Amino acid sequence: MLKTVKTVKFAYQPNQSVSLLLETFRRMCNDAIRIGLTAKPNSRFELIRLAYRKLKEYNLHTLYILSACEVAFSICKNKRANSNPYVKRAFLKLGSQAYRLDYLLLRIPISAKRFIYLPLDGSPYHLSFLADESLKRGSVTITDSSVLIAFSKEPADMKAVGKMGVDVNEKNVTWSDTSGNTKTHGELADVVEIQERYKEIRAKISARTKNDRRIQQGLLSRYGKRERNRTVQRIHKVSREIVEHAKEKGLVIIMERLTGIRKLYRKKSGQGNSYRGRMNSWMFREIQRQVAYKATWEGISVTFVNPRGTSRNCPDCGSRVVSLQERKLFCVECDKTWDRDVLASRNIMAAVVPAVRPSGWSSEGESRMQEGAGNPQAKGWKSVVGKTDGTYALGGD
């Protein structure tokens, strides 16, 4: 398995020297960006050669010049057409060879034999990374409120003995595994409630501060951070429990590839503004991102399958189910009532994706008109191969 990387965030108290250093690095990056936009170098090494003399005027260690040019070249390479990019927020980035971390004391250079020492705040979670000698330390990024250090390792390949299908919904995450276990995490209902509450708060702030944009932006930023902290905290709890179960049981995690789902909730789609706003704030990508990176860190394989039709057929007999009220589905052949989310997670786990294309708009979150929707392999999805005994298995690589 390839090397996996996890970034750990440490809190610290910045002083005047650190703030000055962060601002100086920001200006170095912007100088390098201006040179890069004018000269259009083909590599960051060429940008370093072009900008070295200018950036040397800041009288900082040469490592800052190399790092500033690396940041600038990345920004220039990814800039949009007819845009004039620049670094707005003061920060600092250094490679692993430039800093030293002794327990919770970070040392970074300023110039030859001159250093700044930053005491970091650490919990048992942070200390577990510092005490693990198998982890390699990567680059460090410093902002005005936090220090982010990248740790990497090569996890051992986990021997999978089963599969785990994860169905991500607006108000819950439901999973099923090959041992017959099923669980629904309802914490996402709190996420939706938090988003609705902060939506009202932002509307009130905008109305009362419409004559002072500076105060408005400050308040919106403050409450936006509070909202994200509270929502991400709940998502972290759910994703951690899912990965812990997969690790304990030796399961491969299978999720839906929800690319293009936002296209369902555009203007002129016949949906109300409130409904479209709620669905466009659905944090499905953050949920899947957390599950994926935590699983990869533990050596657990993650697979994505076509989401089309995962709530249409019975996982036991494969017959078409009938929709009932309150997210219930009924199978006529089995005479069994299913919870919609449980049925979807079972089908995702088994990778049962019907070959028949649904009507123009699917309840699974993708439009028939989406490019490649009718052919799972068009977007790199695993194909579904039918066996002679009526079951299904993942095909492809």
Sine and cosine of phi, psi and omega as CSV:
sin_phi,cos_phi,sin_psi,cos_psi,sin_omega,cos_omega
0.00,0.00,0.58,-0.82,-0.02,-1.00
-0.94,0.34,0.29,-0.96,0.02,-1.00
-0.89,0.45,0.68,-0.73,0.04,-1.00
-0.93,-0.36,0.52,-0.86,-0.08,-1.00
-0.81,-0.59,0.68,-0.74,0.09,-1.00
-0.74,-0.68,0.72,-0.69,0.02,-1.00
-0.99,-0.16,0.79,-0.61,-0.03,-1.00
-0.95,-0.32,0.75,-0.66,-0.08,-1.00
-0.98,-0.19,0.85,-0.53,0.04,-1.00
-0.94,-0.33,0.62,-0.79,0.11,-0.99
-1.00,-0.02,0.47,-0.88,0.05,-1.00
-0.38,-0.93,0.20,-0.98,0.02,-1.00
-0.96,-0.29,0.95,-0.31,-0.04,-1.00
-0.96,0.29,0.51,-0.86,0.09,-1.00
-0.91,-0.41,-0.06,-1.00,-0.07,-1.00
-0.90,0.43,-0.59,0.81,0.00,-1.00
-0.91,0.42,-0.65,0.76,0.01,-1.00
-0.92,0.39,-0.69,0.72,0.00,-1.00
-0.87,0.49,-0.65,0.76,0.04,-1.00
-0.91,0.42,-0.64,0.77,0.01,-1.00
-0.91,0.41,-0.65,0.76,0.02,-1.00
-0.89,0.45,-0.68,0.74,0.00,-1.00
-0.92,0.39,-0.62,0.79,0.03,-1.00
-0.90,0.44,-0.68,0.74,0.02,-1.00
-0.90,0.43,-0.61,0.79,0.04,-1.00
-0.87,0.49,-0.69,0.72,0.01,-1.00
-0.93,0.37,-0.56,0.83,0.08,-1.00
-0.89,0.46,-0.68,0.73,0.03,-1.00
-0.88,0.47,-0.69,0.73,-0.01,-1.00
-0.92,0.39,-0.60,0.80,0.09,-1.00
-0.89,0.45,-0.67,0.74,0.01,-1.00
-0.92,0.39,-0.56,0.83,0.04,-1.00
-0.90,0.43,-0.70,0.72,0.01,-1.00
-0.88,0.48,-0.65,0.76,0.03,-1.00
-0.92,0.40,-0.65,0.76,0.00,-1.00
-0.91,0.41,-0.63,0.78,0.01,-1.00
-0.93,0.37,-0.51,0.86,0.00,-1.00
-0.99,0.15,-0.74,0.67,-0.09,-1.00
-1.00,0.08,-0.40,0.92,-0.03,-1.00
0.79,0.62,0.89,0.45,0.00,-1.00
-0.94,0.35,0.42,-0.91,-0.02,-1.00
-1.00,0.03,-0.22,0.97,0.00,-1.00
-0.47,-0.88,0.28,-0.96,0.02,-1.00
-0.93,0.36,-0.43,0.90,0.04,-1.00
-0.93,0.37,-0.59,0.81,0.08,-1.00
-0.93,0.37,-0.61,0.79,0.05,-1.00
-0.91,0.41,-0.62,0.79,0.05,-1.00
-0.87,0.50,-0.69,0.73,0.01,-1.00
-0.89,0.45,-0.64,0.77,-0.04,-1.00
-0.96,0.28,-0.57,0.82,-0.13,-0.99
-0.98,-0.18,-0.07,1.00,-0.14,-0.99
-0.86,0.52,-0.74,0.67,-0.07,-1.00
-0.90,0.44,-0.66,0.75,-0.01,-1.00
-0.91,0.40,-0.72,0.69,-0.06,-1.00
-0.96,0.29,-0.37,0.93,0.03,-1.00
-0.92,0.40,-0.35,0.94,0.01,-1.00
-0.91,0.41,-0.29,0.96,0.01,-1.00
-0.98,0.18,-0.13,0.99,0.08,-1.00
0.86,0.52,0.59,0.81,0.09,-1.00
-0.96,-0.28,0.17,-0.99,0.01,-1.00
-0.85,0.52,0.54,-0.84,-0.02,-1.00
-0.85,0.53,-0.47,0.88,0.01,-1.00
-0.86,0.50,-0.51,0.86,0.03,-1.00
-0.94,0.35,-0.56,0.83,0.03,-1.00
-0.91,0.41,-0.70,0.71,0.00,-1.00
-0.89,0.46,-0.68,0.73,-0.02,-1.00
-0.94,0.35,-0.65,0.76,0.02,-1.00
-0.89,0.45,-0.63,0.77,0.03,-1.00
-0.93,0.35,-0.56,0.83,0.06,-1.00
-0.90,0.44,-0.70,0.71,0.04,-1.00
-0.90,0.43,-0.71,0.71,-0.04,-1.00
-0.90,0.44,-0.67,0.74,-0.01,-1.00
-0.90,0.43,-0.62,0.78,0.04,-1.00
-0.90,0.44,-0.66,0.76,0.01,-1.00
-0.92,0.39,-0.69,0.72,0.01,-1.00
-0.90,0.43,-0.61,0.79,-0.03,-1.00
-0.93,0.37,-0.55,0.83,-0.08,-1.00
-0.97,-0.24,0.21,0.98,-0.04,-1.00
-0.94,0.34,0.48,-0.88,0.04,-1.00
-0.99,0.16,0.33,-0.94,0.00,-1.00
-0.90,0.44,0.64,-0.77,0.04,-1.00
0.86,0.50,0.48,0.88,0.04,-1.00
-0.93,-0.36,0.33,-0.94,0.01,-1.00
-0.81,-0.58,0.99,0.16,-0.13,-0.99
-0.95,0.32,0.44,-0.90,0.10,-1.00
-0.33,-0.94,0.31,-0.95,0.02,-1.00
-1.00,0.02,0.87,-0.50,-0.07,-1.00
-1.00,-0.07,-0.65,0.76,-0.09,-1.00
-0.99,-0.10,0.69,-0.72,0.02,-1.00
-0.94,0.35,0.75,-0.66,0.03,-1.00
-0.36,-0.93,-0.01,-1.00,-0.02,-1.00
-0.49,-0.87,0.68,-0.74,0.04,-1.00
-0.71,-0.70,0.73,-0.68,0.01,-1.00
-0.68,-0.73,0.48,-0.88,0.04,-1.00
-0.97,0.24,0.13,-0.99,-0.08,-1.00
-0.91,0.42,-0.42,0.91,-0.02,-1.00
-0.99,0.15,-0.12,0.99,-0.12,-0.99
-1.00,-0.10,-0.31,0.95,-0.08,-1.00
-0.84,-0.55,0.22,-0.98,0.05,-1.00
-0.71,-0.71,0.72,-0.69,-0.03,-1.00
-0.84,-0.54,0.94,-0.34,0.07,-1.00
-0.95,-0.30,0.96,-0.26,-0.08,-1.00
0.83,0.55,-0.94,-0.33,0.00,-1.00
-0.92,-0.39,0.43,0.91,0.03,-1.00
-0.91,-0.42,0.90,-0.43,-0.03,-1.00
-0.99,-0.17,0.76,-0.65,0.04,-1.00
-0.89,-0.45,0.82,-0.57,0.05,-1.00
-0.81,-0.58,0.55,-0.83,-0.06,-1.00
-0.99,0.13,0.43,-0.90,0.17,-0.99
-0.94,-0.34,-0.80,0.61,0.09,-1.00
-0.54,-0.84,-0.20,-0.98,-0.04,-1.00
-0.86,0.51,0.86,-0.51,0.06,-1.00
0.89,0.46,0.37,0.93,0.10,-1.00
-0.82,-0.57,0.75,-0.66,-0.12,-0.99
-0.70,-0.72,0.33,-0.94,0.17,-0.99
-0.88,-0.47,0.70,-0.72,-0.02,-1.00
-0.94,-0.35,0.77,-0.64,-0.04,-1.00
-0.85,-0.53,0.93,-0.38,0.12,-0.99
-0.96,0.28,0.77,-0.64,-0.03,-1.00
-0.97,-0.23,0.52,-0.86,0.10,-1.00
-1.00,0.01,0.77,-0.64,-0.06,-1.00
-0.70,-0.71,0.68,-0.73,0.10,-1.00
-0.98,-0.18,0.08,-1.00,0.09,-1.00
-0.82,0.57,-0.52,0.86,0.05,-1.00
-0.89,0.45,-0.72,0.69,0.01,-1.00
-0.92,0.40,-0.65,0.76,-0.04,-1.00
-0.92,0.40,-0.46,0.89,0.02,-1.00
-0.90,0.43,-0.54,0.84,0.05,-1.00
-0.97,0.26,-0.62,0.79,-0.02,-1.00
-0.94,0.34,-0.51,0.86,-0.04,-1.00
-1.00,0.09,-0.27,0.96,-0.03,-1.00
-0.99,0.15,0.95,-0.30,-0.05,-1.00
-0.96,0.27,-0.24,0.97,0.01,-1.00
-0.98,0.20,-0.21,0.98,-0.03,-1.00
-1.00,0.04,0.65,-0.76,0.08,-1.00
-0.98,-0.19,0.67,-0.75,-0.03,-1.00
-1.00,-0.02,0.73,-0.68,0.00,-1.00
-0.96,-0.27,-0.59,-0.81,-0.07,-1.00
-0.94,0.34,0.33,-0.94,0.06,-1.00
-0.85,-0.53,0.69,-0.72,0.06,-1.00
-0.85,-0.52,0.78,-0.63,-0.06,-1.00
-0.88,-0.48,0.77,-0.64,0.11,-0.99
-0.90,-0.44,-0.12,-0.99,-0.02,-1.00
-0.97,0.25,-0.06,1.00,-0.03,-1.00
-0.71,-0.71,-0.22,0.98,-0.10,-1.00
-0.47,-0.88,0.32,-0.95,0.10,-1.00
-0.86,-0.51,0.82,-0.57,-0.02,-1.00
-0.92,-0.39,0.86,-0.50,-0.03,-1.00
-0.89,-0.45,0.75,-0.66,-0.01,-1.00
-1.00,0.00,0.76,-0.65,0.09,-1.00
-0.90,-0.45,0.60,-0.80,-0.01,-1.00
-0.72,-0.70,0.40,-0.92,0.06,-1.00
-0.34,-0.94,0.23,-0.97,0.10,-1.00
-0.94,-0.35,1.00,-0.07,-0.08,-1.00
-0.92,0.38,0.54,-0.84,0.06,-1.00
-0.94,0.33,0.64,-0.77,0.02,-1.00
-0.90,0.43,0.84,-0.55,0.02,-1.00
-0.98,0.19,0.74,-0.68,0.05,-1.00
-0.98,0.20,0.95,-0.31,-0.07,-1.00
-0.97,0.23,0.73,-0.69,0.05,-1.00
-0.91,-0.42,-0.01,1.00,-0.01,-1.00
-0.17,-0.99,-0.10,-1.00,-0.02,-1.00
-0.78,-0.62,0.36,-0.93,-0.04,-1.00
-0.65,-0.76,0.91,-0.42,0.02,-1.00
-1.00,-0.07,0.79,-0.62,-0.06,-1.00
-0.90,-0.44,0.87,-0.49,0.02,-1.00
-0.96,-0.28,0.90,-0.44,-0.04,-1.00
-0.99,-0.11,0.85,-0.53,0.02,-1.00
-0.86,-0.52,0.08,-1.00,-0.04,-1.00
-0.90,0.43,-0.66,0.75,-0.12,-0.99
-0.91,-0.42,0.07,1.00,0.06,-1.00
-0.31,-0.95,0.26,-0.96,0.17,-0.99
-0.83,-0.56,0.83,-0.56,-0.04,-1.00
-0.88,-0.48,0.70,-0.71,0.04,-1.00
-0.75,-0.66,0.47,-0.88,0.09,-1.00
-0.69,-0.72,0.57,-0.82,0.03,-1.00
-0.84,-0.54,0.10,-0.99,-0.08,-1.00
-0.95,0.31,-0.18,0.98,0.07,-1.00
-1.00,0.06,-0.02,1.00,0.01,-1.00
1.00,-0.06,0.04,1.00,0.02,-1.00
-0.98,0.19,0.62,-0.78,0.04,-1.00
-0.63,-0.78,0.64,-0.77,0.04,-1.00
-0.53,-0.85,0.61,-0.79,0.06,-1.00
-0.91,-0.42,0.84,-0.55,0.04,-1.00
-1.00,-0.10,0.93,-0.37,-0.06,-1.00
-1.00,-0.05,0.16,0.99,-0.03,-1.00
-0.90,0.43,-0.35,0.94,-0.02,-1.00
-0.94,0.35,-0.32,0.95,0.11,-0.99
-0.89,0.45,-0.58,0.82,0.08,-1.00
-0.91,0.41,-0.58,0.81,0.03,-1.00
-0.88,0.47,-0.71,0.71,0.02,-1.00
-0.88,0.47,-0.67,0.74,0.01,-1.00
-0.90,0.44,-0.67,0.74,0.02,-1.00
-0.89,0.46,-0.68,0.73,0.00,-1.00
-0.89,0.45,-0.65,0.76,0.01,-1.00
-0.92,0.40,-0.65,0.76,-0.01,-1.00
-0.91,0.41,-0.69,0.72,-0.01,-1.00
-0.96,0.27,-0.39,0.92,0.11,-0.99
-0.90,0.44,-0.67,0.75,0.05,-1.00
-0.92,0.39,-0.63,0.78,0.02,-1.00
-0.89,0.45,-0.69,0.73,0.01,-1.00
-0.90,0.43,-0.58,0.81,0.04,-1.00
-0.90,0.43,-0.66,0.76,0.02,-1.00
-0.92,0.39,-0.65,0.76,0.02,-1.00
-0.89,0.46,-0.70,0.71,-0.01,-1.00
-0.89,0.45,-0.60,0.80,-0.02,-1.00
-0.95,0.31,-0.61,0.79,-0.09,-1.00
-1.00,0.07,-0.28,0.96,-0.03,-1.00
-0.87,-0.49,0.42,0.91,-0.06,-1.00
-0.91,0.42,-0.33,0.94,-0.01,-1.00
-1.00,-0.05,-0.07,1.00,0.00,-1.00
-0.70,-0.71,1.00,-0.07,-0.09,-1.00
-0.92,0.39,-0.53,0.85,-0.02,-1.00
-0.90,0.43,-0.75,0.67,0.03,-1.00
-0.91,0.41,-0.62,0.78,0.00,-1.00
-0.87,0.49,-0.74,0.67,-0.01,-1.00
-0.90,0.43,-0.61,0.79,0.02,-1.00
-0.90,0.43,-0.70,0.71,0.00,-1.00
-0.93,0.36,-0.67,0.75,0.01,-1.00
-0.89,0.45,-0.62,0.79,0.04,-1.00
-0.91,0.41,-0.67,0.74,-0.02,-1.00
-0.89,0.45,-0.75,0.66,-0.03,-1.00
-0.96,0.29,-0.46,0.89,0.08,-1.00
-0.91,0.42,-0.63,0.77,0.05,-1.00
-0.92,0.40,-0.63,0.77,0.03,-1.00
-0.89,0.46,-0.69,0.72,0.00,-1.00
-0.88,0.48,-0.73,0.68,-0.03,-1.00
-0.91,0.42,-0.66,0.75,0.01,-1.00
-0.87,0.49,-0.67,0.75,-0.04,-1.00
-0.96,0.29,-0.57,0.82,0.03,-1.00
-0.97,0.25,-0.70,0.71,-0.03,-1.00
-0.91,0.42,-0.54,0.84,0.03,-1.00
-0.87,0.49,-0.67,0.74,0.01,-1.00
-0.94,0.34,-0.60,0.80,0.03,-1.00
-0.92,0.38,-0.60,0.80,0.05,-1.00
-0.87,0.50,-0.65,0.76,0.00,-1.00
-0.89,0.46,-0.71,0.71,-0.02,-1.00
-0.91,0.41,-0.75,0.66,-0.04,-1.00
-0.89,0.45,-0.59,0.81,0.01,-1.00
-0.91,0.42,-0.67,0.74,0.00,-1.00
-0.91,0.41,-0.60,0.80,0.02,-1.00
-0.90,0.43,-0.73,0.68,-0.03,-1.00
-0.93,0.38,-0.62,0.79,0.02,-1.00
-0.89,0.46,-0.64,0.77,0.03,-1.00
-0.92,0.40,-0.68,0.73,0.02,-1.00
-0.89,0.46,-0.62,0.78,0.00,-1.00
-0.93,0.36,-0.67,0.74,-0.03,-1.00
-0.91,0.42,-0.64,0.77,-0.07,-1.00
-1.00,-0.08,-0.13,0.99,-0.02,-1.00
0.94,0.34,0.81,0.58,-0.11,-0.99
-0.91,-0.41,0.58,-0.82,0.19,-0.98
-0.99,0.10,0.70,-0.72,-0.02,-1.00
-1.00,-0.06,0.77,-0.64,0.02,-1.00
-0.85,-0.53,0.79,-0.61,0.02,-1.00
-0.76,-0.65,0.21,-0.98,0.03,-1.00
-0.99,0.13,0.62,-0.79,0.12,-0.99
-1.00,0.05,0.97,-0.24,-0.13,-0.99
-1.00,-0.10,0.45,0.89,0.04,-1.00
-0.87,0.50,0.75,-0.66,0.06,-1.00
1.00,0.01,0.09,1.00,-0.06,-1.00
-0.93,0.38,-0.45,0.89,0.00,-1.00
-0.91,0.42,-0.37,0.93,-0.01,-1.00
-0.91,0.41,-0.31,0.95,0.00,-1.00
-0.96,0.29,-0.37,0.93,-0.18,-0.98
-0.87,-0.50,0.77,0.64,0.06,-1.00
-0.99,-0.13,0.18,-0.98,0.07,-1.00
-0.90,0.44,0.41,-0.91,0.00,-1.00
0.90,0.44,0.44,0.90,0.06,-1.00
-0.99,-0.13,0.04,1.00,-0.02,-1.00
0.99,0.12,0.14,0.99,0.00,-1.00
-0.97,-0.25,0.44,-0.90,0.01,-1.00
-0.95,0.30,0.38,-0.92,-0.02,-1.00
-0.88,0.47,-0.63,0.78,-0.03,-1.00
-0.91,0.42,-0.69,0.73,-0.01,-1.00
-0.92,0.40,-0.70,0.72,0.00,-1.00
-0.90,0.44,-0.64,0.77,0.02,-1.00
-0.90,0.44,-0.64,0.77,0.01,-1.00
-0.92,0.39,-0.67,0.74,-0.03,-1.00
-0.95,0.30,-0.53,0.85,0.03,-1.00
-0.97,0.26,-0.24,0.97,0.10,-1.00
-0.99,-0.13,0.07,1.00,0.05,-1.00
-0.88,0.47,0.81,-0.58,-0.13,-0.99
-1.00,-0.07,0.73,0.69,-0.02,-1.00
-0.91,0.42,-0.60,0.80,-0.04,-1.00
-0.92,0.39,-0.61,0.79,0.03,-1.00
-0.91,0.41,-0.62,0.78,0.02,-1.00
-0.89,0.45,-0.77,0.64,-0.02,-1.00
-0.91,0.41,-0.58,0.82,0.01,-1.00
-0.89,0.46,-0.71,0.71,-0.02,-1.00
-0.91,0.41,-0.68,0.74,0.03,-1.00
-0.88,0.47,-0.68,0.73,-0.07,-1.00
-0.92,0.40,-0.73,0.69,-0.08,-1.00
-0.96,0.27,-0.53,0.85,0.06,-1.00
-0.94,0.35,-0.62,0.78,0.04,-1.00
-0.92,0.40,-0.69,0.72,0.01,-1.00
-0.88,0.47,-0.61,0.79,0.03,-1.00
-0.89,0.46,-0.53,0.85,0.00,-1.00
-1.00,-0.02,0.04,1.00,0.01,-1.00
0.99,0.13,0.31,0.95,-0.02,-1.00
-1.00,-0.07,0.76,-0.66,0.01,-1.00
-0.96,0.27,0.61,-0.79,0.03,-1.00
-0.82,-0.57,0.78,-0.63,-0.01,-1.00
-0.83,-0.56,0.59,-0.80,0.05,-1.00
-0.90,-0.43,0.66,-0.75,-0.02,-1.00
-0.82,-0.58,0.26,-0.97,0.04,-1.00
-0.87,0.48,0.80,-0.59,-0.03,-1.00
-0.98,0.19,-0.16,0.99,-0.12,-0.99
-0.92,0.39,0.81,-0.59,0.13,-0.99
0.98,0.19,0.23,0.97,-0.03,-1.00
-0.95,0.32,-0.24,0.97,0.04,-1.00
-0.92,-0.39,0.40,0.92,-0.12,-0.99
-0.95,-0.30,-0.55,0.84,-0.09,-1.00
-0.91,-0.42,0.49,-0.87,0.03,-1.00
-0.94,0.34,0.76,-0.65,0.00,-1.00
-0.95,0.31,-0.27,0.96,-0.01,-1.00
-1.00,0.09,-0.73,0.68,-0.08,-1.00
-0.90,-0.44,-0.21,0.98,0.01,-1.00
0.99,0.12,0.09,1.00,-0.01,-1.00
-0.98,0.21,0.39,-0.92,0.03,-1.00
-0.93,0.36,0.72,-0.69,-0.01,-1.00
-0.99,-0.13,0.31,-0.95,-0.01,-1.00
-0.93,-0.37,0.70,-0.72,-0.02,-1.00
-0.97,0.23,0.71,-0.71,0.10,-0.99
-0.89,-0.45,-0.14,-0.99,0.03,-1.00
-0.99,0.14,0.29,-0.96,0.09,-1.00
0.84,0.54,0.71,0.71,0.09,-1.00
0.84,0.54,0.64,0.77,0.06,-1.00
-0.94,-0.35,0.54,-0.84,0.03,-1.00
-0.78,-0.62,0.55,-0.83,-0.06,-1.00
-0.82,-0.57,0.75,-0.67,0.07,-1.00
-0.98,-0.19,0.88,-0.48,-0.03,-1.00
-0.93,0.36,-0.64,0.77,-0.05,-1.00
-0.92,0.40,-0.68,0.73,-0.03,-1.00
-1.00,0.01,-0.20,0.98,-0.09,-1.00
0.81,0.59,0.74,0.67,-0.09,-1.00
-0.75,-0.66,0.65,-0.76,0.05,-1.00
-0.98,-0.17,0.76,-0.65,-0.04,-1.00
-0.92,-0.39,0.55,-0.83,0.29,-0.96
-0.97,0.25,0.71,-0.70,-0.11,-0.99
-0.84,0.54,-0.67,0.74,-0.06,-1.00
-0.95,0.31,-0.60,0.80,0.04,-1.00
-0.91,0.41,-0.69,0.72,0.03,-1.00
-0.87,0.49,-0.69,0.73,0.00,-1.00
-0.90,0.44,-0.67,0.74,0.00,-1.00
-0.92,0.40,-0.57,0.82,0.06,-1.00
-0.91,0.41,-0.67,0.74,0.02,-1.00
-0.93,0.36,-0.60,0.80,0.06,-1.00
-0.90,0.44,-0.68,0.74,0.02,-1.00
-0.87,0.50,-0.67,0.75,-0.02,-1.00
-1.00,0.07,-0.05,1.00,-0.02,-1.00
0.84,0.54,0.65,0.76,0.02,-1.00
-1.00,0.02,0.97,-0.24,0.03,-1.00
-0.84,-0.55,0.92,-0.39,-0.07,-1.00
-0.86,0.51,0.57,-0.82,0.02,-1.00
-0.98,0.22,-0.39,0.92,-0.03,-1.00
-0.97,0.26,0.75,-0.66,-0.01,-1.00
-0.97,0.23,0.66,-0.75,-0.01,-1.00
-0.98,0.20,-0.08,-1.00,0.03,-1.00
-0.94,0.35,0.03,-1.00,-0.14,-0.99
-0.78,0.63,-0.64,0.77,-0.02,-1.00
-0.83,-0.56,0.85,-0.52,-0.05,-1.00
-0.99,-0.11,0.57,-0.82,0.05,-1.00
-0.96,0.29,-0.09,1.00,0.00,-1.00
-1.00,0.06,-0.07,1.00,0.16,-0.99
0.96,-0.29,0.30,0.95,0.07,-1.00
-0.63,-0.77,0.52,-0.85,0.03,-1.00
-1.00,0.05,0.56,-0.83,0.05,-1.00
-0.89,0.45,-0.45,0.89,-0.05,-1.00
-0.98,0.19,-0.09,1.00,-0.01,-1.00
-0.90,0.43,0.64,-0.77,-0.03,-1.00
-0.87,0.49,0.80,-0.60,0.05,-1.00
0.99,0.17,0.10,0.99,-0.08,-1.00
-0.92,0.39,-0.57,0.82,-0.03,-1.00
-0.98,0.20,-0.21,0.98,-0.02,-1.00
-0.79,-0.61,0.98,-0.19,-0.06,-1.00
-0.83,0.56,-0.53,0.85,-0.05,-1.00
-0.96,0.28,-0.26,0.97,-0.03,-1.00
-0.90,0.43,-0.47,0.88,0.02,-1.00
-0.93,-0.38,0.37,0.93,0.06,-1.00
0.99,0.15,0.26,0.97,0.03,-1.00
-0.96,0.27,0.46,-0.89,0.13,-0.99
-0.93,0.36,0.69,-0.73,0.03,-1.00
-0.99,0.16,0.29,-0.96,0.02,-1.00
-0.91,-0.41,0.86,-0.50,-0.09,-1.00
-0.96,-0.29,0.82,-0.58,0.02,-1.00
-0.99,0.14,0.70,-0.72,0.04,-1.00
-0.99,-0.12,0.18,-0.98,-0.02,-1.00
-0.94,0.33,-0.37,0.93,-0.02,-1.00
-1.00,0.01,0.16,0.99,0.06,-1.00
1.00,0.01,-0.08,1.00,0.03,-1.00
-1.00,0.00,0.03,-1.00,-0.04,-1.00
-0.77,-0.64,0.44,-0.90,0.04,-1.00
-0.57,-0.82,0.42,-0.91,0.04,-1.00
-0.93,0.36,0.74,-0.67,0.09,-1.00
-0.96,-0.27,-0.22,-0.97,0.02,-1.00
0.99,0.11,-0.38,-0.92,-0.07,-1.00
-0.95,0.31,0.00,0.00,0.00,0.00
